Amino acid sequence: MTKPGRLHLLAVAMVLLFATGDSSAQPSSTPVTGGNTARQPLPAADLRAQQPVVGDAKVGVGKAVVCSACHGPNGVAIAPNFPNLAGQSATYLYIQLKEFKDGHRRDPIMSGQAAALSEEDMRNIASYYASLAPKAAGASDSSSAGGQLFLSGNPARGIPPCQGCHGPTGLGPQVIAVHDPQPPWSTYPRLRGQSVLYLNKALKDFRSGARVGNTNAKVMQGVATTLDDNDVQALATYLSTL
């Protein structure tokens, strides 16, 4: 079996391993009755059967005007604490908007913005950003600590290679001779060129359980718990220069 083939099988195995994990750390938008302000956990969304999302990118242009205040007029963020959206998978972007809307994922800005969006709005906005050219590639060092973790992992510490799900260049996996893969690779984000600050926070949110709203996030939680702060910083630095 080729090396890419082994990586894809590893990715699938990881999803199956963590998809049934406990979601008790996940917040819900529904408070408990009887005066208790604690929140009941929402069940993690199962993305293994997620179909590719299709929307009208031309309609999405108008709906995305307000998004440009943080994510830039061309989908490249204006500040390092916001993610770049240009060239991202429409399916992935739709899932994130839906999770903000449904309360599976929380953010002071995005939760409010997504609350007013319809199903059609989310599909159109996601399709619009997917149609934009991604941020230009940088010059990364694959021999760096982050590069080695991303490409090869660290078997001795139980760290899998990130490229198994995110592809060797951080643009998503290159599926080879796999038909109707589970989970659909379109649900995985493209990481190349995201900022160190954003990637650092995202990995730590997975590690802490702040982001466990779907089966992919459950996988990431399992992976992130194998990383220490130095690993997180090294990966974030490497990916930001890809």
N, C-alpha and C positions, 0 to 999 in steps of 0.2 A: 504493500500500500504506500502511496506517495505521502510525503510529509504534509501537504495541505489536506489530504484526505484524513490523516490522523487528527489534525487540528480540528476539523469540522466534526468528527465523531466525538472528540473531547468536549466540544462546545455543547453538543446535543446531550451528552451524558451529564454535564453540569446542570443543564436546565432540568432534566428529569430528577436529579438529585435534590435540588433546592426548591423545586416548584411546590412541594408539599410542606414546606417549612411553616413554622408558626408565624402568624401575622399579628401577634398581640402587640407588637411595638407600633403598629400602624394606626394613625389617628383617623377619626371619623368626624363627619360634619353633624352627626346626630347626637345631642347630649342625652345622658341617662336621665330618666324621669325621677321624681321624688326629691328634687332639690340638689341632687348630686351633679356636679359640673364635669365629672370625668366623662371621657368619650369612649363609646364602644368601638372596637376595631372593625374596620371594613375588611371583607375578604379580598385577598389579592386577586387582581384581574389576571386571568389566564391568557397569555398572548400566543400560546402555541398554535392556536387556530385562527389567529388574526389574519384577515384577508388584506391585500394591498389596498391602500386608500387612494381614491381618485376624486379630484375636485376640479373646479374651474379657476385656473391660475389668474385669468384676466379679471374675474370678479374679485378674487382674493387681493388684488392690488389695492383696491379701495378700502377693503376691510383692514388691511395691514398698515394703513397710514399711521395710526396711533402707536403701532408696534415699533416704528422706526425711531421713536424717541429714545429707546434703549438699545434696540438691535440694529440701528443704522438704516439709512435709506436703501442700501443694497444688501441688507442681511448680515453685514459685518458689524459686530457690536461696537458702540461708541466708548465703552468703558470695560475694563477687564473682569468686572464682576458679572457681566452679562454674557450669555453664550452667543456665538455666531450661528445663524440659522441658514445662511445661503448654502444651497447644495445639499442640505440635509435630507434624508429620506422623508417623503410626505407622510408615510405611515408612522414613522417615529414621531414626527412633529404633531400629528393628529392625536396620537396616544397621550403625549404630554399635555396638550391643551385639554383633552377630555379628563385627564386625571386632576388637573387644577380645577376644572369645573365641578367634578364629582366629589372632590375632597380627598382623593387618594394621595395627592401631593399638595403641599402647601407652600405659599410664598406671599409675603405682604402685598406685592404688586400683582403678580400673575393670577392669584386666586380671584381677585376682584375683576381683572380684565376678562378672564375666561368665563366668569359667571354670566355675562351678558351675551355670550356667543351661542348661536344655534348649531345644530349638527352640521348644517350646510356651511355655515361660516367657518367652522373649524376645518372642514375638508378643503375649502377654497383657500384659506390662509396657508394651510400646510402645503398645498400644491403650488401656491405662488412662491414660497420660499424655496421649495425643492427645485423650482425652475431657474433659480438664480445661480450665477457662477460662484463657486466656493472661494474662500480666501486663498490667495496664491500660496504655493508651497514654499517652505523655507529650506534651511540646510541643517539637518539633524545629524547627530553622531550615534550610529547604531552600536558603537562599542562602549557608550556611556552606561552608567548603572541603570538608568531608565530605559535605554535602548535594549539592554540585555534582558531586563524584566519583561518588557513588552513583547519582544520577539521570541524569547526562550523560557521565560519564567524562572522559577527556582525550585526544582523538584525536591531538593532536600528540605525546603521549608514549606512545601505544599502549595507553592504559588504557580498557577497555570500561566502559560503564555497568553497575553492579552490579544495577540493577533488571531487566536483561534476563533474569536467572535468578531473582532473589529478590523480584521484584515491586516496584512503586513505593512500597509502604508497608512493605516488608521482611517481608511475610507470605507470600511465595511468589508466583510469577507468575500473572497472570490470563490463562488460555489463551482466545484468541478464535478461533473457527472453525478449531480445530486438532483433528483426531480422532486418537486414539491417538498422542500426540506422543512423539518419541524425543529424549532420554531422558524417562522419565516425570517429570513435574514434582514428583511426590510424593517424589522422592529428594533434592530440594533443601531445605535447612533454612530455617526462618523465623528471621530475625535481629532483628526488632524487640524492643527492650527488653532484650537481653542486656547484660551489664555491660561497661564499657570494658576492664577487666582481662582478662576472658575473650576478648573479640573481638580484642584486641591480641595475645594469645598465639596464638589460632587463626590469624590472618593471618600471623604470623611463622613458625608451624609449617609452614604451606603454603609459604611463601617459602623456608624452609631445606630443604624436602624431608622433614621429620619426618612429615608426613601426605601420603602418596601412595598409599594403599592401594586406591583405586578410581578409575574413570575420571573421576568428578566432582572428586575431589581432584587429579587430574592437571590438569584445567582450572583449578582454583583455584591450583595451583602456578604455572601459566603467567601467570595474572592477577597473583598476589601478587609475582612477580619484577619487575613494572612499578612497584610501589609502594615509595617510600622510607619511612623511619620517620615522617616528618611526615604522609604520606598515611595510613598505618596508624592513627596516633593520631586524625587527623581523621575517618576513617570510623568508628572505634570510638566516638568521642564522639557523632557524629551518630546512629548506630544505637541507642546506649544511651538516647537521649532520644526516640526515635520512640514 
